[in-house]
Amino acid sequence: MSTEENPAAAPRSLAEALRGRDDASLAALLRSRPDLITPVPTDLTQLATRAGTRASVVRALDRLDRFTLQTAQALAVAPDPATYQELLGLMAGDDGDPAVSAALPHALGTLREQALVWGGDDRLRLVRTARELLAPSPQHPSPTGLGPTVREAAAGMSPGRIQEIVATAGLPSTHDSVSALAALTGLFDDAERMSALLDQAPGESLEVLERLVWGPPYGQVTADPAPRLRWLLDRGLLLPTAPGTVVLPREVALRLRAGRAHRTTEPVPPPVEATAVHRPQMVDATAAGQAYTALATVEELLKDWHEGGPAVLRAGGLSVRDLKRTAVALDVPEPVAAFWVELAYAAGLLASDGGAGASHALTSAGDDERYAATPAYDEWLERPPGERWARLATAWLAATRTPGLVGERDAKDRTLSALGAGLDRSAAPEVRHRVLALLAGLPEGAAPDTGSLLARLRWERPPRADRTGAGAPSPYARRTPARPAEGARGAAARAGAGGSGAPAYPAGGGSGDEDLRSRLARWTLAEAEMLGVTGRGALSSHGRALIGAPPAPRHTAADTEPTGPGDKLPVHHRQVPPPPALSPAEQATAAAAAARLLEPLLPEPLDHVLLQADLTAVAPGPLERPLADMLGVLADVESKGGATVYRFTPGSVRRALDAGQSAADLHAFLAAHSRTPVPQPLTYLIDDVARRHGHLRVGAASSYVRCDDDAVLNEILADKRAAGLGLRRLAPTVLAARTDPTSLLEGLRAMGFAPAAESAEGDVLIARADAYRTPPRTPPEPVPDGPPVPDDTLLAAAIRAVRAGDLASTAPRKPVGGEAAGTAPGELPRTTAADTLAALQAAVLTNDTLWIGYVNAEGAASQRVIDPIRVEGGFVTAYDHTADEVRTYPLHRITGVAELAD
């Protein structure tokens, strides 16, 4: 039975409305507003109070789509309470809009489900806090552009002036201001009489109304208003609100708008357009190539930081100079380098060593904090390529750190640095998932139009200015028709056109006028392309599996084939529901499925190279890891691309010898892995460097040089370039130096010698490039975007506890013993210890249910409904309806008892 048929059943408060809900409805409320369950409310009254707090209401409004938000804004300017027909009139206008009429029940249902609106269709009430936030005022203009009602605007006017306005408007005079304002309101609400009044208005007066009708409704006037304004003021079509300020009353504006609260309503989400469609095989192949490049880039980055990377700034993060060096090493722009660094950090492959310093046998442990690879990096390298990519992609999806902000300024005007503080944005994971979900709704191989994608995201989560009206012009600014047009042109010039295909990484994050979600969406499109989640702008098959999306809708002949990048595809029958949010276990399963799909698309690693006579080696594709690692030590990378070119130099060969390889080992390695004969120049180079390698020995004295050939030591002492090393002869075969061993090694090598480092025992030290790792580190935890959504188990337990607590607080009861008969509902019962004990013992014998007050060890008070089972030893054991289990309570913590009324 509806509330219209049974007015007595209409709830009188939000708490009563919540009591009328079933468990499924309460679960939907707590799932959509998880902040209400942290901590679990004691009863439904506390739940309703919490649902009406400002912070919770603002959070709920922030998560409404544009049409549902417009519905709430319309209710904020409607009478309180309002009927459904009044709300429909404000949304659809006097002429009606079928699309609005069809979408309004769902929007109103969403507001009811989230406890922002309560009451039946005959008495719709917006939660008071939401009305205060959305209702128009001079300080906070409403996005509707409406002003105060006639009664609110005329609150400070004298009764005589009100009677003058009523008389000038052609209405009979009244005995009091209240009835006069009611008559004036009735005139403005009456379409026929209002039209007759406006027919008498001068043309210039109508122009003033046209400029104010869609807001802001405030304007300025002089002490002696012009005739066109005087005509409006005398009839109440404009009302003064402050000296020199007038406002267009809400009733007048609504009549001029044909009843609409908004100039444009958007009941249907804008579709995501597709600008181009590629063959799915091409999309997957392109994405796989990008995925392979991503793996190679991360490996190259961390290989460059094997022995301890850049130092950590005092304030945390990577310096601008180190970021530039990293960008040069990776051969990418600085914003892209920041993305790869942050991605490795999010995946747990890169971290700070905490100031341990990269220990080395030739140097004492340093105290500077530096970045380096973590032990997890070595484990990651051993995994198959598909699994390694899935780990990067999963970390990217869940990360709240936003590399696109690197280089910008924070609230304290400090530059945001890569790996530094201030880069977390809690909305980033949700935006990434949503962008990929919208791509999943397009046909296979379809690349989205960026503009339509951003428009869809703005509809789903309107920017803050659209929600609160904060972006509206100042209500007290004088009207200049050219200014709004100029602002619109400027905004259009700054916005930029949406594109398709592989977007370039937007350095600086796009337009400064864009809201954060739009910027995050642009960054997501670019990062997904670099990471290989998308190919040519379209979602790949392994990218679709990564987010748990269903199979893509097929592109059929019924769809128009685009003839160029600018041709947009029709989108009828293309929008599919977004994939559901994945639990951690489901995300792990999805990542494994994505890895299986990607693995066959990645190139097979090769076990050979092509040696050439110019001391280079060509790798025609990706190499197997042992081969790549050894070749990376033996040669220097000269160029990268489809084929990698390595160059052999005396320094690179010496590096391999320092790593413990012998000349024979190097010859055997090249012969085993070259498809071409080993060139003679390369053989000579290895033999020549090996012959001189280790002929000199450097150790710590501060440092020393020893050599069995004293002629070589004489040559070093006679060389002018050795003057800075502070060398002196200790023995025929030993020289001592003032410099440290590392500087001595570098100095002698610069002079053309090939010294080797040795330990205190005289053994040659083997220097390995991957000798240093940070202590075990965990990946950075994402910053949560509010409380997590509760699972079904927690929801069921919370609802059971809330209902039991509500039963305890609202159940009628009879006083026992010394309890005051007038104890208000919700207060803890108060009885003496003797009365409490007697009531509990009696309830054990009669199997009665009691209502008790209880204070736990932390001092938290609660009300409980129990069935006592036994009382002994200072404790009562009872079945607790609130917890739905048998519990034992100390008697001294029970404040009192009361019997439940029949």
Buried (B, 14 or more C-beta within 10 A) or exposed (E): EEBEEEEEEBBEEBBBBBBEBEEEBBBBBBBBBBBBBBEBBBBBBBBBBBBBBEEBBBBBBBBBBBBBBBBBBBBBBBEBBBBBEBBBBBBBBEEEBEEBEEBBEEBBEBBBBBBBBBBBBBBBBBBEBBBBBBBBEBEBBBBBBBBBBBBBBBEEBEEEBBBBBBBEBEBEEBEEBEEBBBBBBEBBBEEEBBEEBBEEBEEEBBEBBEEBBBBBBBBEBEEEBEEBBBBBBBBBBBBBBEEEBBBBBBBBBBBBBEBBBBEEBBBEBBBBBBBBBBEBEEBBBBBBBBBBBBBBBBBBBBBBBBBBBBBBBEEEBBBBEBBEBBBEBBEBEBBBBBBBBBBBBBBBBBBBBEEBBBEBBBEEEBEEBBBBBBBBBEEBBEEEBBBBBBBBBBBBBBBBBBBBBBBBEEEEEEBBBBBBEBBBBEBBBBBBBBBBBBBBBBBBBBBBBBBBBBBBBBBBBBBBEBBBBEEBBEBEEEBEEEEEEEEEEEEEEEBBEBBBBBBBBBBEBBBEEBBBBBBBBBBBBBBBBBBBBBBBBBBBBBBBBBBBBEEBBEBEEEBEEBEEEEEBBEBEEBBBEBBEEBEEEEBEBBBBBBBBBBBEBBEEBBEBBBBBEEBBBBBEEBBEEEBBBBBBBBBBEEEBEEEBBBBBBBEBBBBBBBBEBEBEBBBEBBEEBBEEEBBEEBBEBBEBBBEBBBBBBBBBBBBBBBBEEBEBBEBBBEBEEBEEBEBEBEEEBBBBBBBBBBBBBEBBBEBEBBBBBBEEEEEBBBBEBBBBBBEEBEBBEBBEBEEEBBEEEBBEBBBBBBBBBBBBBBBEBEBBBEBEEEBEEEBBBBBEEEBBBBBBBBBBEEEBBBBBBBBEEEEEEBBBBBBBBEBEEEBBBBBBBBBEEEBEBBBEBBBBBBBBEE
